[in-house]
Amino acid sequence: MKDLEEFYNAHYKGLYAYCVTLTRNRADAEDLAAETMYRAIRHADKFRGDCKVGTWLCSIARNLFLTQEKKRKRPPPLPEPPEELFLNSDKEDVKEILLSMNALEEPYRGVFLLRTVGGAEYGEIAKIYQKSESWARVAYHRARLKIIEKMEESRHE
């Protein structure tokens, strides 16, 4: 029982942060993180160890989320990023970044959030999306360019 508590304490915070980026809603993120933890514990024997446990948990969460979204058949809500996301930025810059990021389509939004907010390495992102590491690098680079482009457009309006 103590091992389960240690597992939960070691991985829940990062998993929850990732779930917030997916669901853009704290209550839904809590539900998704809880279901992800339940499934990970239930199927711990299927963890092959070829990636970090956090990466494995994010993959489970992403698959659960995509399944739920298909069932709902509705567009995802606007994001609720953590308050600490842009503490050192100017308020107007934060607003522009968030609006531009929000306009990104998947997978760019998810890759950008995983890399910048979650601090995920390209290899981890690649495993979550079941793509190559070079795909993750290109997707992140394209997301950055799209955000910059949208910010420049909004400044010229």
Secondary structure as GFF3:
##gff-version 3
##sequence-region A 1 157
A	DSSP	alpha_helix	2	23	.	.	.	ID=ss1
A	DSSP	alpha_helix	26	42	.	.	.	ID=ss2
A	DSSP	three_ten_helix	44	46	.	.	.	ID=ss3
A	DSSP	alpha_helix	53	72	.	.	.	ID=ss4
A	DSSP	three_ten_helix	83	86	.	.	.	ID=ss5
A	DSSP	alpha_helix	91	102	.	.	.	ID=ss6
A	DSSP	alpha_helix	108	116	.	.	.	ID=ss7
A	DSSP	alpha_helix	122	129	.	.	.	ID=ss8
A	DSSP	alpha_helix	133	155	.	.	.	ID=ss9
###
